[in-house]
Amino acid sequence: ASKMGARYSSYALLEGRRLGLTDLEAEGPEPSASPPAYWDLGAMGGTDASGRPRDAVAEIKLAHGEVARLQKLLDSTFRAEKAVGGREEVAAPSRLLLARASRLQSWASWSGYAAKQEVVKQELQDLRQGGGQASVAEADPMTAAHLESLGIRLDVAANSRWLFHGISVEASRRVLDADFDIDTAGAEDGMLYGRGIYLTERCSQVDKSVLEGEGGLRCMLLCRATLGNMLRDDSMLPDTVHLVNQCTSGRYHSVLGDREERCPHSHRDFVVFDKNQVYAEFLLWYRREYSRA
C-alpha cells in the first residue's frame, strides 16, 4: 500500500508542476546514486567528498563522430509520410538532418531517475517471484546499438527503453537550469491516455509537434525511460481513468498505447506518470529535409 501511495504522490506532484506550482518538491531520502561512469565530471567542477558533482548541471557538446552515430539513429527511427492534403498541400519531410547535439548531465534528474529505476526493478522482481508475469516492451536492437556505440547502456532489468520526447525551443534554453524537468519542457503532451509524459520510438512522430525556431532549427530530446510493467491498450477510445489508476495505484508502471493494428497509420505511445521514470539524455537540434521529387 505504501508503494502505491508513493506512486500516486509522484503523479500528484507531476500534475502540480503542470499547473505552475514549481515550488513543490517530493519528499524522500537523500539520493544514493552515483554519477554514470561516462559523465564528464570535470565539466561539473569535479566531485565533493561524497562523490557527488559540485555543479548541478552540465551540457556536453558532442563531437562530429558522435553526432554521426545519432544521425544514424534518427534515420533508422524516421518514417516518411505522404504530404498532407487540403486546399493547399503541405509537404512532409523526407529526413531529419541533425545539426548539433549535446549530452545533458543533471545530477538532480539523474539521482531521481536512478532511485526510481531501482524501485521499479524490485517491483518487477517481486511480481515474477509471486507468480505474476510482467508485460515489457520488445527491445529495439538498432536503437540500443547506436547508443551503446557511444558507451551508454540501458538497464534492461527495469524494462528501460530509448525514446523521443518533444521540447520547445524556449524550453531548450532552460535545460541547464538546476530545476529543469521534462514535465515542464514546453512540449504539447497528449491527453488520450491521461495527463502523463508521452514518448515515442519514432523521431518523425515527435517532429510533427515541434515548432521551427531561428535558422530553421527544431529540437527534441532523446530520453531513457523506465517502463517497468506496461499496461497495453489498443482501444480507439481508452478508459483514461482506469489507465491512470492502474499506473498510479495499481501494479503497472506505464501505458503502451498500441493502436497500430486497428489503425495502420497510427503510432505507439509510451506514457509514464512519474517524471523520475524519464531522464533526458540528449538534446538534439535538427533541420527538416525535403525530397526534390
Secondary structure, DSSP 8 states (H G I E B T S, - for coil): -HHHHHHHHHHHHHHHHHTT-TT-------------TTS-GGGGT-B-TTS-BSSSEEEEE--HHHHHHHHHHHHHT------B-SSS-B---SEEEEEEEEEEEEHHHHHHHHHHHHHHHHHHHHHHHTT---------HHHHHHHHTTT----GGGTEEEEEEE--HHHHTTTTSTT--GGGS------TT-SSEEEBS-HHHHHTT----GGG-EEEEEEEEE--SEEEE--SS--HHHHHHHHHTSS-SEEEEE-TTTSTT--EEEEES-GGGEEEEEEEEEEEE----
